[in-house]
Amino acid sequence: MTQNQPLPPRLALLLQAPPARVLWRLAAPNVVTAALMVAVPIADAWFVGQLGTEALASLALVFPLQSLMQMMAGGAIGGGTASAVARALGAGDQAAADAAAWHAIMIGLVMATLYMVVLGLFARPVFSLFGAQAEVLDGAVAYAWIAFGGAASVWALQICFAILRGSGDTVTPARAAIGSSLVQVCLSGALTLGWGPFPKMGVIGPAIAIVIAMAGGAAYLAWQLVRSGGSSQRVVRLRPHRLAWKPAKSILQVGAIGLLNSLTIAFTVVVVTRLVAEYGTAALAGYGLGSRLELLLTPLVFGIGGALTGAVGANIGAKQYARARRLARSGTVVAGLATGAIGVTVALYPNLWLNLFTADAAAYAMGGLYLLIAGPFFGLFGAGQTLYFASQGTGRMGLPVLVGGLRFACAAGGGLLVVGLSLPVGWLFACVATGLAVTGIGLGLCLQFSPGWRGDEKRQ
């Protein structure tokens, strides 16, 4: 791209449009996509719940590892992909952007193979470690053989999604997400419960539906990336490249360390849940209801933050550091205000959330206590998570991941101390709330002082 050559419309949006317009054009489709990714597993759980407690327990056993794969594919390697593509486009290096796209597909296939081997072929010994037995273990293994055996479809969809996101296109992935989600829900219900001419396949029904729906969505997005033609909208083309370290490094310097962040998030939930269990079933149920609301805020946070990955990356590549920070601040304010309003509302009126799930007085009381303590910090957490995704666009993730480690130390480390001292459960909830606050404050400080957000600005 020469200096006199006009920018493609999507790249011009990232580099020149007002921040409010960038957020609206990119974040709205992204929020829809992320919301569907949350809604579909809820539908799957409802279908499987009709089969009985054992089948539901089998699904619950697999779900955390399935969620971890989604986080790694979409948030870690996907974030690295979007960042690498956007930075290359912002720097005007079309060849580097195309090479990053191809290498992202190769990295995704390697990661998919790992999941296929570890959680597909060796599903039984892995899930036996969780203490599952008899029908529950058999159901989990049967589900995992299919869901993780077809892991390539999930990784292909998420990587293609990330390539398009990095080029400033969130509308095409939203179309794929809507279509694949509708197929997955309908096929999941049909195969799980035996609707119409479909056989009743039980707990493996959702697994089959996932593989088919994700493969269809991935094929559609790949076709959009490889098709030839003169579309001025498309700025990245997926085609084979000779494998090299440089384009892989541009992805992995964000994606590899992002894998560590995904593991930190997962371990935080596991450790805190185990600690809360020390206070009894009611405390565990109440904490589960409160923390579930945090998870349901993810579509809003990823919708804005995921859009910022490409926008920030393009501006970092173009050395427009001040604009990159302005975009990040704008998105963070929107996400922080939205999630903060939800948090304060449920802290003051917990019945709006808890009444949807339980009438048990003890569980309600514990859930209300958790929301009262942690709810006011949802805004900081939402802002921080948005900044984390925006930071992926800088290509420098050391400090943001360190903030994730500090959150783990506050929530899990502090929680261990609380349990060890036999303090009331409210103190444990306070440790979790402190971790939420650390996320927002820590990533805010990264935005203000991290070299990744300023590059060589001072030398210009």
Residue, then its C-alpha position, 0 to 999 in steps of 0.5 A: m500500500t503506497q502513501n497515495q493509495p486510498l486505504p480499504p474501508r475497513l482499515a480506514l475505519l480502524l485508523q481514521a474514524p472517530p472512536a465512538r464510530v469504531l466501537w459501534r461498528l465493531a463491538a455491536p456484532n462482536v457482542v452478538t457473537a459472544a452472547l450466542m456463545v454463552a447462550v448455546p451451552i445453556a440450551d445444551a444443558w437444558f436438553v441434557g437435563q431432560l435425560g436425568t441427573e447422570a447425563l447432566a453430571s457428565l456434561a458438567l464434568v466436560f464443560p470446564l475443559q471445553s470452556l478452556m479450549q474456547m478461551m484458548a482458541g478465541g481469547a489467547i491464540g485468537g487474540g494473538t492472531a487478531s493482534a498480529v494481523a492488525r499490526a501488520l495491516g496498520a504498518g502497511d505490510q500486506a504480505a505480513a498480514d497474509a502470512a500471519a493469517w496462514h501461520a495462525i491456521m497452522i498453530g490452530l491445527v497444532m493446538a487442536t491436535l493436542y486437544m484431540v490426543v489428550l482429551g479425545l483419545f485419553a478421555r477416560p483416564v483424564f476424567s477418571l482423575f475427577g472422581a467420576q464413576a459408572e454412568v457419569l464417567d461413561g457419558a463424559v468419555a463418550y461426549a469427549w471422544i466426539a467434542f474433542g475428537g472434532a476439536a479442529s472445527v472449533w479451532a478453525l472457526q475461532i482462528c478464522f474469526a480472529i483473522l477477520r476481527g484483526s482486519g476490522d470485520t466483525v460482521t462476517p463472523a457474526r453471520a457465521a456465529i448466528g448461523s452455526s448457533l441456530v444449527q447447533v441448538c436445533l441439531s443438539g435438541a434433535l439428536t439429544l432428545g430424538w425429535g422427529p426423524f432424528p435418533k435419540m442419541g442422548v448425551i453425545g447429541p450436543a457433541i455431534a451438534i457442536v462439531i457439525a455446526m462449528a465445521g460449517g461456520a469455519a468453512y463459511l469463514a474460510w471461504q470468505l478469506v480464500r475466495s479470489g476477487g476484487s472486493s475492496q472490503r477484504v484486506v486479508r487473503l488466506r493462502p498457503h505460505r512457507l512456514a517461518w518463525k517471524p509470522a509465528k512469533s508475531i502471533l505467539q508473543v501474544g497468544a502463548i502468554g495468553l494461554l497462561n492467562s487462560l489457565t490462571i482464570a480457570f485455576t482461580v475459579v477452581v481454587v475459590t470454588r474448592l475453598v467456598a465448599e469448606y463453608g457448606t453446600a449453601a455457601l457453595a450454591g450461593y457463590g455459584l449463583g453470584s459468580r455465574l453472573e460474572l461469567l454472563l458479563t463476558p459477552l459484553v466485555f469480549g464484545i468491546g474488548g475483542a473489537l479493540t484488539g484489532a483497532v488498537g493493533a492497527n493503530i500500534g502498527a501505524k505508530q498512532y499510539a495516542r489514538a490507540r490509547r484513546l480507543a482503549r479508554s473509550g471502550t473501557v469506559v463503556a464496558g466499565l459503566a455497563t458492568g458497573a451498573i449491573g454490579v451495583t444493581v444486584a448488590l442493592y437488589p439481589n432478588l433480581w438475580l437470585n430469584l431466577f434460580t433458587a428459593d432456598a433461604a440459606a443459598y439465597a442469603m449466601g448469594g446475596l452476601y456475595l453480590l453485596i461484597a463483590g457486585p460493586f467491583f464488577g465495573l472494575f473487573g469489566a473495565g480491566q478485562t476489556l483493557y486486557f483484550a485491548s492490550q493484545g493489540t499492542g503485542r506486549m502482554g507480559l504486564p497484563v498477564l502479571v496482573g492476572g497472576l496478582r488477581f489469582a494471588c488475591a482471590a486464591g492466596g487470600g482465600l487460603l489464608v481466610v480458610g486457614l484462620s477459620l474466618p467467616v465466609g464474607w472474608l473469602f468473598a472479600c478476597v474475590a472482590t479484591g481480585l476483581a478490583v486488582t484486575g481493573i486497577g492493574l490494567g488501568l496502570c498498564l495502559q497509563f505506563s506500559p511501554g507497549w502502549r507508547g512504543d517509540e512515541k517519545r523518540q518521534 
